[in-house]
Amino acid sequence: MNHCSTIEQRVDIISQMLAQPRHGLVSQLSRTYQVSRQTLYRWAASGRKALHEAMGAPLVPLKQKTSLATLVLTLLIENHARYRGIQSTLKRLHGIRISIGSICTIIQDAGQRAQAWMNRQRAQAPRTLALDEQYSSQRGKAYLNVIDVHSGQVWASIPPVAVDGESWTLVLWSLSEQGIEPVHTVSDGGRAIADALSHLELDQTHQRDVWHLFHVAAQVQGRLERAVKAEQDRLPALQRQAERVAAGKRVQGRPSGRTLHQQHIVLAQMQSVADAVRYLCEQLHALLDVVVLHDGAIMSSSFREQELQTIVALLDEVAMLAQPGLQQHLAMLSKQLRLALPHALLFARLLDGSQEQALSRLGSQAVALLAWAWQRRSVLGPSSQDLLRDLPSLWQAQASLLFTAWDRAVRASSAVENWHSIVRPHLAVHRTLSAGMLALLAVWQNHRIAPRGLHEGLSPLQRTGSTEDQPDWLAALGYPVLVV
């Protein structure tokens, strides 16, 4: 309905209703301007809506050079976003309305490109590979991952399959067809990986991850210490019972089954076992270090193996002295070490050649000094290259070879564990990951520039020596790079 009022009058009316709402104002304005109350309320609502639209955050228009697929993939990989999270973020920040189906289509197409890129990977030289399974929500199935130890490059990441030797054999065959040959491998000692390596005759160049052995040893040691603590906590109650008996009073509570003297004997024996296991675990850590000095000389791999066999034998003897409930844990630790021993010292056997060459050219005292300095490189260096500059010029060539061998010694599968930490947040969001999604993550990881640390400014591809000419993962897949 049209009213005989100017725009200025309507603005004044709306301003009064929004800024100074008071009892009787609407009736007064209705009489003054001959406008119905319903019309006044409608004008006020229109004014309030106009203010909200004018003062609200403006939508950022999508840049012409920015691809929609680039935005979707960036949110998916780098922000761990769900599909609906991608949809709402694009609408809120860029004013883009996109359906879930369109998002799925973009991601599926990108996944196919990423799988093709992964299949084109080539290694310029034989590599040391870390192998491991990451178990999924499907019973008996896991993601199979193969990571380059020295660079962190992802060579393969397979969606959930049965964890057996056949699955791992197929993965390693597939890598071999791409020209990726393992010079050495390292894993946590799983049965499926061992079966595959044995079938492919690669078990002689396999390194057992020492940190898993340290973890098992720490678990057993922790159980022993908790058992000692539990027996120590019983002493005050036994002390009170002994005092009541000495005073001729009746013993209260349930019978303990031991006298105070017997408890002290049992506690002393348990403490002795715990101390012995602690000492043996400390020796285990020392013997599985990269460099071990003994009587002013570097310990060879054969000497280390003899010492480790002694530790296993001593663990068997200590287990016989432990309480019945703890003997099985010590027997398990002894068995784990005995099974791992042939492969746990592969890194030490590989170092023997470099160390013997240095001994023949520099002498035992000089090599021992180099080993002592390398063990403290974080303080003296902080890197091996810094140590070299402070050495005599006649030592530097041989010391450089020795430091490089020690720096590149492989004892653990930490590289594949790092990959697990990258995959895990995406598993928490999506519950399960397809082959395309894993390939997208792998391409992103292989191009990711390290922001800090030892490899600052380098990507896994650069550390591997790849000839890849695209520095960005989106560009490698054929998408325009997001420009800030």
C-alpha positions as CSV (number, residue, x, y, z in Angstrom):
1,M,0.0,0.0,0.0
2,N,1.4,3.5,-0.9
3,H,1.6,6.2,1.7
4,C,2.0,9.9,1.4
5,S,5.4,9.9,3.1
6,T,8.8,10.7,1.8
7,I,11.9,8.6,2.0
8,E,13.4,10.9,4.6
9,Q,10.3,10.5,6.7
10,R,10.4,6.7,6.5
11,V,14.1,6.7,7.5
12,D,13.3,8.9,10.4
13,I,10.4,6.6,11.5
14,I,12.6,3.5,11.2
15,S,15.4,5.1,13.1
16,Q,13.2,6.1,16.0
17,M,11.7,2.6,16.2
18,L,15.2,0.9,16.1
19,A,17.2,3.4,18.1
20,Q,14.6,4.5,20.8
21,P,12.0,1.8,21.3
22,R,9.7,2.8,24.1
23,H,6.2,2.1,25.2
24,G,3.7,4.1,23.1
25,L,6.1,5.1,20.4
26,V,4.4,3.0,17.7
27,S,1.0,4.4,18.5
28,Q,2.3,8.0,18.5
29,L,4.0,7.5,15.1
30,S,0.9,5.9,13.7
31,R,-1.3,8.9,14.6
32,T,1.3,11.4,13.5
33,Y,2.0,10.0,10.0
34,Q,-1.4,8.3,9.5
35,V,0.3,4.9,9.0
36,S,-1.1,1.6,10.4
37,R,0.9,-0.2,13.1
38,Q,1.4,-3.3,10.9
39,T,3.0,-1.1,8.3
40,L,5.3,0.5,10.8
41,Y,6.4,-2.9,12.1
42,R,7.0,-4.0,8.5
43,W,9.2,-0.9,7.8
44,A,11.2,-1.6,11.0
45,A,11.8,-5.2,10.0
46,S,13.0,-4.1,6.6
47,G,15.3,-1.5,8.1
48,R,16.8,-4.0,10.5
49,K,17.4,-6.5,7.7
50,A,19.0,-3.8,5.6
51,L,21.4,-2.8,8.4
52,H,22.4,-6.4,8.9
53,E,23.2,-6.9,5.3
54,A,25.1,-3.6,5.1
55,M,27.1,-4.1,8.3
56,G,27.7,-7.9,8.0
57,A,31.1,-9.4,6.8
58,P,31.2,-9.1,3.0
59,L,31.8,-12.3,1.1
60,V,35.2,-12.6,-0.5
61,P,34.8,-13.0,-4.2
62,L,36.6,-16.0,-5.8
63,K,39.7,-14.9,-7.7
64,Q,39.6,-15.7,-11.4
65,K,43.0,-17.4,-11.2
66,T,42.0,-19.7,-8.3
67,S,40.6,-23.1,-9.3
68,L,37.6,-24.5,-7.4
69,A,39.4,-27.9,-7.4
70,T,42.5,-26.2,-5.9
71,L,40.4,-24.9,-3.0
72,V,38.7,-28.2,-2.4
73,L,41.9,-30.2,-2.4
74,T,43.7,-27.7,-0.2
75,L,40.9,-27.9,2.4
76,L,40.8,-31.7,2.1
77,I,44.5,-32.4,2.6
78,E,46.0,-29.5,4.5
79,N,43.0,-28.7,6.7
80,H,41.8,-32.3,7.3
81,A,38.3,-31.2,6.3
82,R,35.3,-33.4,5.9
83,Y,33.2,-33.1,2.7
84,R,30.5,-31.1,4.4
85,G,33.2,-29.0,6.1
86,I,34.6,-28.2,2.6
87,Q,31.1,-27.3,1.5
88,S,30.3,-24.9,4.4
89,T,33.8,-23.3,4.3
90,L,33.6,-22.5,0.6
91,K,30.1,-21.0,1.1
92,R,31.1,-18.9,4.1
93,L,34.5,-17.6,3.0
94,H,34.2,-17.5,-0.8
95,G,30.5,-17.3,-1.5
96,I,30.7,-20.6,-3.5
97,R,27.8,-22.9,-3.4
98,I,28.8,-26.5,-4.3
99,S,27.1,-29.8,-3.8
100,I,28.6,-32.8,-2.0
101,G,28.4,-34.7,-5.3
102,S,30.6,-32.1,-7.0
103,I,33.1,-32.3,-4.2
104,C,33.3,-36.1,-4.5
105,T,33.8,-35.8,-8.3
106,I,36.7,-33.4,-7.8
107,I,38.4,-35.6,-5.2
108,Q,37.9,-38.8,-7.2
109,D,39.5,-37.2,-10.3
110,A,42.4,-35.9,-8.2
111,G,42.8,-39.3,-6.6
112,Q,43.1,-40.9,-10.1
113,R,45.7,-38.3,-11.0
114,A,47.6,-38.9,-7.8
115,Q,47.6,-42.7,-8.3
116,A,49.0,-42.2,-11.8
117,W,51.7,-39.9,-10.4
118,M,52.6,-42.5,-7.7
119,N,53.0,-45.2,-10.4
120,R,55.4,-42.9,-12.3
121,Q,57.8,-42.7,-9.4
122,R,61.3,-43.9,-10.1
123,A,64.4,-44.3,-7.9
124,Q,67.8,-43.2,-9.2
125,A,69.5,-45.8,-7.0
126,P,68.6,-48.7,-4.7
127,R,67.0,-47.3,-1.5
128,T,66.6,-48.3,2.1
129,L,62.9,-48.9,2.8
130,A,60.9,-48.8,6.0
131,L,57.9,-51.2,6.0
132,D,55.0,-51.3,8.4
133,E,51.3,-51.9,8.7
134,Q,48.7,-49.5,10.0
135,Y,45.7,-51.4,11.2
136,S,42.3,-50.3,10.1
137,S,38.8,-50.6,11.5
138,Q,38.4,-53.8,9.4
139,R,39.3,-56.8,11.4
140,G,42.5,-58.5,10.1
141,K,43.2,-55.8,7.5
142,A,45.7,-52.9,7.5
143,Y,47.2,-50.2,5.3
144,L,50.5,-51.3,4.0
145,N,53.1,-48.5,3.8
146,V,56.6,-48.3,2.2
147,I,58.6,-45.2,3.1
148,D,62.1,-44.1,2.1
149,V,64.2,-44.1,5.3
150,H,66.6,-41.3,4.5
151,S,64.3,-38.9,2.7
152,G,60.8,-39.7,4.0
153,Q,59.5,-40.1,0.4
154,V,56.3,-42.3,0.3
155,W,56.9,-45.0,-2.3
156,A,53.6,-46.9,-1.6
157,S,50.6,-46.7,0.6
158,I,48.0,-49.4,0.1
159,P,44.3,-49.3,1.4
160,P,43.3,-52.1,3.8
161,V,44.3,-55.6,2.7
162,A,44.9,-58.9,4.6
163,V,48.0,-58.7,6.7
164,D,50.0,-61.7,5.3
165,G,53.1,-62.5,3.3
166,E,51.3,-62.6,0.0
167,S,50.0,-59.0,0.3
168,W,53.5,-57.7,1.2
169,T,55.0,-59.7,-1.7
170,L,52.6,-58.1,-4.2
171,V,53.5,-54.6,-2.9
172,L,57.3,-55.2,-3.2
173,W,56.8,-56.7,-6.6
174,S,54.9,-53.7,-7.7
175,L,57.7,-51.4,-6.5
176,S,60.2,-53.6,-8.3
177,E,58.4,-53.1,-11.6
178,Q,58.8,-49.3,-11.0
179,G,62.5,-49.7,-10.6
180,I,62.5,-49.2,-6.8
181,E,64.8,-51.9,-5.5
182,P,65.6,-52.1,-1.8
183,V,69.2,-52.3,-0.8
184,H,68.1,-52.7,2.8
185,T,64.7,-52.9,4.6
186,V,63.7,-52.1,8.2
187,S,60.5,-53.0,10.1
188,D,59.2,-53.9,13.5
189,G,59.6,-57.6,13.0
190,G,56.0,-58.5,11.9
191,R,55.5,-62.0,10.7
192,A,53.8,-61.0,7.4
193,I,56.8,-58.8,6.4
194,A,59.3,-61.5,7.4
195,D,57.4,-64.0,5.2
196,A,57.5,-61.7,2.2
197,L,61.1,-60.8,2.6
198,S,62.0,-64.5,3.0
199,H,60.1,-65.3,-0.2
200,L,61.9,-62.6,-2.1
201,E,65.2,-63.5,-0.6
202,L,65.6,-60.1,1.0
203,D,65.7,-61.3,4.6
204,Q,69.5,-61.2,4.8
205,T,69.4,-57.4,4.3
206,H,66.6,-56.7,6.7
207,Q,67.1,-54.6,9.9
208,R,64.9,-55.2,12.9
209,D,63.7,-51.9,14.5
210,V,65.5,-51.5,17.8
211,W,63.0,-49.1,19.2
212,H,60.4,-51.7,19.3
213,L,62.8,-53.9,21.3
214,F,63.4,-51.0,23.7
215,H,59.6,-50.6,24.1
216,V,59.1,-54.2,25.0
217,A,62.0,-54.0,27.5
218,A,60.5,-50.8,29.0
219,Q,57.2,-52.5,29.4
220,V,58.7,-55.5,31.3
221,Q,60.8,-53.3,33.4
222,G,57.7,-51.2,34.3
223,R,55.8,-54.3,35.3
224,L,58.6,-55.4,37.6
225,E,58.8,-51.9,39.3
226,R,55.0,-51.8,39.8
227,A,55.1,-55.3,41.4
228,V,57.9,-54.1,43.8
229,K,55.9,-51.0,44.6
230,A,52.8,-53.1,45.4
231,E,54.8,-55.3,47.8
232,Q,56.3,-52.2,49.4
233,D,52.8,-50.8,50.0
234,R,52.0,-54.0,52.0
235,L,54.8,-53.4,54.6
236,P,52.9,-50.9,56.8
237,A,49.9,-53.3,57.3
238,L,52.3,-56.2,58.1
239,Q,54.2,-53.9,60.5
240,R,50.9,-53.1,62.3
241,Q,50.0,-56.8,62.5
242,A,53.4,-57.7,63.9
243,E,53.1,-55.0,66.6
244,R,49.6,-56.3,67.6
245,V,50.9,-59.9,67.8
246,A,53.9,-58.7,69.9
247,A,51.4,-56.9,72.2
248,G,49.3,-60.1,72.6
249,K,46.4,-58.6,70.7
250,R,44.2,-60.3,68.0
251,V,45.2,-59.7,64.4
252,Q,42.6,-57.7,62.5
253,G,41.6,-58.1,58.9
254,R,42.3,-60.8,56.4
255,P,45.4,-63.0,57.1
256,S,48.3,-61.7,54.9
257,G,49.9,-65.2,54.4
258,R,53.3,-63.8,55.2
259,T,55.1,-62.5,58.2
260,L,56.9,-59.2,58.2
261,H,60.2,-61.1,58.0
262,Q,59.1,-63.2,55.0
263,Q,57.8,-60.0,53.3
264,H,61.2,-58.4,53.6
265,I,62.8,-61.4,52.1
266,V,60.4,-61.5,49.2
267,L,60.7,-57.8,48.6
268,A,64.5,-57.9,48.7
269,Q,64.5,-60.7,46.0
270,M,62.0,-58.8,43.8
271,Q,64.0,-55.6,44.1
272,S,67.1,-57.6,43.2
273,V,65.4,-59.0,40.1
274,A,64.1,-55.5,39.1
275,D,67.6,-54.0,39.5
276,A,69.2,-56.8,37.4
277,V,66.6,-56.3,34.6
278,R,67.2,-52.6,34.7
279,Y,70.9,-53.0,34.3
280,L,70.5,-55.5,31.5
281,C,68.1,-53.1,29.7
282,E,70.6,-50.3,30.0
283,Q,73.3,-52.5,28.5
284,L,70.8,-53.4,25.7
285,H,70.4,-49.7,24.9
286,A,74.1,-49.2,24.9
287,L,75.0,-52.2,22.7
288,L,72.4,-51.2,20.1
289,D,73.7,-47.6,19.8
290,V,75.3,-46.6,16.5
291,V,78.7,-46.3,18.0
292,V,79.9,-48.2,21.1
293,L,83.2,-47.5,22.8
294,H,84.7,-50.2,25.0
295,D,88.1,-49.9,26.7
296,G,89.0,-47.0,24.4
297,A,88.2,-48.8,21.2
298,I,85.1,-49.1,18.9
299,M,83.2,-52.3,19.5
300,S,82.8,-54.5,16.4
301,S,79.5,-56.2,15.5
302,S,80.7,-59.6,16.4
303,F,81.7,-58.4,19.9
304,R,78.3,-56.7,20.2
305,E,76.5,-60.0,19.2
306,Q,78.4,-61.9,21.9
307,E,77.4,-59.3,24.5
308,L,73.8,-59.4,23.4
309,Q,73.8,-63.2,23.7
310,T,75.1,-62.9,27.2
311,I,72.3,-60.5,28.0
312,V,69.7,-63.0,26.8
313,A,71.3,-65.8,28.8
314,L,71.4,-63.6,31.9
315,L,67.7,-62.7,31.4
316,D,66.9,-66.4,31.4
317,E,68.7,-66.8,34.7
318,V,67.1,-63.8,36.2
319,A,63.6,-65.0,35.1
320,M,64.1,-68.1,37.3
321,L,64.5,-65.9,40.4
322,A,61.4,-63.8,39.7
323,Q,58.0,-64.4,41.2
324,P,55.8,-66.9,39.3
325,G,53.5,-64.1,38.0
326,L,56.5,-62.2,36.5
327,Q,58.4,-65.0,35.0
328,Q,56.3,-65.1,31.8
329,H,57.1,-61.5,31.1
330,L,60.8,-62.0,31.4
331,A,60.6,-65.1,29.3
332,M,58.7,-63.1,26.6
333,L,61.4,-60.4,26.7
334,S,64.2,-63.0,26.4
335,K,62.3,-64.6,23.5
336,Q,61.9,-61.3,21.6
337,L,65.6,-60.5,21.9
338,R,66.6,-64.0,20.8
339,L,64.4,-63.8,17.7
340,A,65.5,-60.3,16.8
341,L,69.2,-60.8,17.4
342,P,70.2,-61.9,13.9
343,H,68.6,-58.8,12.3
344,A,69.0,-56.2,15.1
345,L,72.7,-55.8,14.4
346,L,72.6,-55.5,10.6
347,F,73.4,-51.8,10.9
348,A,76.5,-52.7,13.0
349,R,77.8,-55.2,10.5
350,L,77.4,-52.6,7.7
351,L,79.5,-50.2,9.7
352,D,82.4,-52.7,10.2
353,G,83.9,-52.0,6.8
354,S,84.1,-48.2,7.2
355,Q,85.4,-48.5,10.8
356,E,88.1,-51.1,9.9
357,Q,89.3,-48.9,7.0
358,A,89.5,-45.9,9.3
359,L,91.4,-48.0,11.9
360,S,94.0,-49.0,9.3
361,R,94.6,-45.4,8.2
362,L,94.2,-43.4,11.3
363,G,94.8,-45.8,14.2
364,S,92.6,-46.9,17.0
365,Q,93.1,-43.8,19.2
366,A,92.2,-41.4,16.5
367,V,89.1,-43.4,15.5
368,A,88.1,-43.6,19.2
369,L,88.4,-39.8,19.5
370,L,86.3,-39.4,16.4
371,A,83.7,-41.7,17.8
372,W,83.7,-39.8,21.1
373,A,83.2,-36.5,19.3
374,W,80.5,-37.9,17.1
375,Q,78.5,-39.1,20.1
376,R,78.6,-35.6,21.4
377,R,78.0,-33.8,18.1
378,S,74.9,-32.0,19.3
379,V,77.2,-30.1,21.7
380,L,80.4,-29.9,19.7
381,G,78.9,-29.5,16.3
382,P,75.9,-29.4,16.1
383,S,76.4,-31.3,12.9
384,S,79.0,-33.7,11.6
385,Q,80.1,-31.1,9.0
386,D,80.9,-28.7,11.9
387,L,83.0,-31.4,13.6
388,L,85.0,-31.9,10.4
389,R,86.1,-28.3,10.2
390,D,87.8,-28.6,13.7
391,L,89.8,-31.8,12.8
392,P,93.3,-32.0,11.4
393,S,93.4,-31.7,7.6
394,L,95.0,-35.2,7.3
395,W,92.0,-36.7,9.1
396,Q,89.2,-34.9,7.3
397,A,88.8,-37.2,4.3
398,Q,88.6,-40.4,6.3
399,A,86.6,-38.8,9.0
400,S,84.1,-37.6,6.5
401,L,83.5,-41.1,5.2
402,L,83.2,-42.4,8.8
403,F,80.8,-39.6,9.9
404,T,78.6,-40.2,6.8
405,A,78.4,-43.9,7.6
406,W,77.4,-43.2,11.2
407,D,74.9,-40.6,10.2
408,R,73.2,-42.8,7.6
409,A,73.1,-45.9,9.8
410,V,69.6,-47.3,9.9
411,R,68.4,-48.8,13.2
412,A,64.7,-47.9,13.3
413,S,61.6,-47.6,11.1
414,S,60.8,-44.0,12.3
415,A,60.2,-42.8,8.8
416,V,57.1,-45.0,8.4
417,E,55.9,-44.1,11.9
418,N,56.0,-40.5,10.9
419,W,53.9,-41.3,7.9
420,H,51.4,-43.0,10.2
421,S,51.1,-39.8,12.2
422,I,50.2,-37.9,9.0
423,V,47.6,-40.5,8.0
424,R,46.0,-40.9,11.4
425,P,44.2,-37.5,11.5
426,H,42.6,-38.2,8.1
427,L,41.5,-41.6,9.4
428,A,39.9,-39.9,12.3
429,V,37.9,-37.6,10.0
430,H,37.0,-40.1,7.2
431,R,37.0,-43.4,9.1
432,T,38.6,-45.2,6.1
433,L,40.8,-44.0,3.2
434,S,40.6,-45.0,-0.4
435,A,43.5,-45.7,-2.7
436,G,43.0,-42.3,-4.3
437,M,42.9,-40.5,-0.9
438,L,46.1,-42.2,0.2
439,A,47.8,-41.3,-3.1
440,L,46.8,-37.6,-2.6
441,L,48.3,-37.6,0.8
442,A,51.5,-39.3,-0.5
443,V,51.9,-36.7,-3.3
444,W,51.4,-33.9,-0.8
445,Q,53.9,-35.4,1.6
446,N,56.5,-36.0,-1.1
447,H,56.3,-32.3,-2.2
448,R,56.1,-30.8,1.3
449,I,59.0,-28.5,2.2
450,A,60.3,-29.0,5.7
451,P,59.8,-25.7,7.7
452,R,62.5,-26.5,10.2
453,G,64.9,-29.1,11.5
454,L,67.7,-31.0,9.8
455,H,66.1,-30.9,6.4
456,E,64.8,-27.3,6.5
457,G,63.9,-26.0,3.1
458,L,63.9,-29.4,1.4
459,S,61.1,-31.8,0.3
460,P,61.4,-35.6,0.4
461,L,61.7,-35.6,-3.4
462,Q,64.6,-33.2,-3.2
463,R,66.3,-35.3,-0.5
464,T,65.9,-38.4,-2.7
465,G,67.5,-36.6,-5.7
466,S,64.4,-36.8,-7.8
467,T,64.2,-35.0,-11.2
468,E,60.6,-33.8,-10.5
469,D,60.3,-30.3,-11.9
470,Q,57.1,-29.3,-10.1
471,P,57.8,-27.9,-6.6
472,D,54.1,-27.9,-5.6
473,W,51.9,-30.9,-5.2
474,L,48.9,-29.4,-6.9
475,A,51.0,-28.3,-9.9
476,A,52.3,-31.9,-10.1
477,L,48.8,-33.1,-10.5
478,G,47.9,-30.5,-13.1
479,Y,46.0,-28.0,-11.0
480,P,46.7,-24.3,-10.7
481,V,48.6,-23.4,-7.5
482,L,46.7,-21.3,-4.9
483,V,48.1,-17.8,-4.9
484,V,48.1,-15.9,-1.7
